[in-house]
Amino acid sequence: MPALPPTLPPHDEIREQVRRALAEDLGTGDLTAGLIPHDALAEATVISRDAAVLCGRAWFEESFLLLDATISIEWRAEDGARVTPNQELCRLRGPARALLTGERTALNFLQTLSGTATHTRAFVDAVADTRTRVLDTRKTIPGLRRAQKYAVLCGGGLNHRMGLYDAILIKENHIAAAGSITRAVTIARSGTPSDVKLQVEVEDESQLKEALAAGVQWILLDNMGLDALRHAVALTAGRARLEASGNVTLQNIRAIAETGVDYISIGGLTKHLHAVDLSMRFHAPAP
């Protein structure tokens, strides 16, 4: 699984996500912004109060442009860039009403996606000089799957499958329903194109041996201890890609990587979210 440059979700998808978020906030109209003269102009800057990895510029921009296409935004940092406390991220200029109305929605997207990217970068940095790569999961905010997975890429991680439709992951309940790993793999291969990734989750050595015997090329080692992971790497001997998962933290990811696994998947990248603290400050417009 090679590293890919961050690729934005389709613009139509971003626009629809922003449209729904604005409708949620705006309802029948912004009562407070209505106090401002309709022809008043304003300028604003956005700063980060935290050290972070920036992500979400497209959603931020769309939050304003859907309200007023005349708003201009000048960025001082790219998605994926590390930013420091009190660093200016962008400058905005346009109708004051639209800037005030879009402020919260725009910042919500930017702080949420920057939070995902920042959290990912911490895990990536922890294994930076090992062979192990960090993967995300499907444990994302409903409706923001592609957005958060884009943020993971901006943080230096890799995307696992996007959803249930683009790869097969045979887990414990699938194995129980099919009767065995071998049977589940046979069924999966008989009805699936050969270019679809197939992965099997195993919990112990006997299941690992069965998966290897079935020719599985990508195996998820679920909630195994360090000794078991090291043994799995030695037993596999390069015959399959190995992914460790389960209870991964910043405190133990380094030790997990040093067992020799190829990947570590972490649901917390997208579900244990700490939004980046951002501030948007308004100024009198330049003459």
C-alpha positions, 0 to 999 in steps of 0.5 A: 500500500504505497503512500498517496498524496492527499486528494480532496473529495469531489467538490460536489461532496464538499459543497453538499456537506457544507450546505447541510452544515450551514442549513443546520446553523442558519435555519430561517436566517441569522438574526444577529448578523441582520443587525449589521448594515447589508453593505458593510464590509469587514476583514478578518484573520484566522489564527491557530491557538495550538500547534497543529497540522492544518486541514480543511481549507476547501470546507472552510472556503465553501462555508463562506462562498456559498453565502457570498461569492465575493468573499476573498480568502488568502491562505498563509499555510497549506493543508498538511502544513504544521502550524504553531500557536498564534500563527496566522492561517488566512485573511478574509475580506468581504461583506460583514454579514456573510463573514459573521454568518459563516464563521462558526460553520467554517471554523467547525470544519477547519478545527475538526479536520485539523484535529484529525490530521494533528492526531494522525501526525502524532502517531506517524511521528512516533513510528517515523524511523520504522518500516511500519505505516499508520492506517485509519479505519471506518470509525469516522464521523457519520457523513464525513468519511471522505473528509476525515480520511483526507485529513488522515492523509494530510497527517501522514497516515494511509487510508484503509478501505473507504467502506464496505464496497471497496475491499473485503475484511473477513472478521470473527463473525464472518468466519463464524457464519461461514464455518472457518477461515478457509471456507470464508476465503473460498467463498469470497474469492469465488464471487469477487474480482481478483483486484479487490483486496481481501484481508482476514482478521485472526486472533491467535497462531492457529488462525494465522496458520490457517489464513497463511495456508489459504494464501491470504496476502493481508492479515489483521492481527487483532489485539495481540500482545507484543510477544504474539506479534513478534511470533506472527512476524517470524511465522509469516516470514514475508508471505503476507502483509501484517496489520496490528490493531486493537488498543493502540495508543501513543504510549505503545505504538512504538513497541508495536511497530518494533515487532516488525508488522507492516501496518498499524490501524487505529480507530482513534485517529478519527473517533478520538477527536480533539478539535484544534483551537482556532480563532477568527478575529474581525478588523475594520476594513482597509480604506 
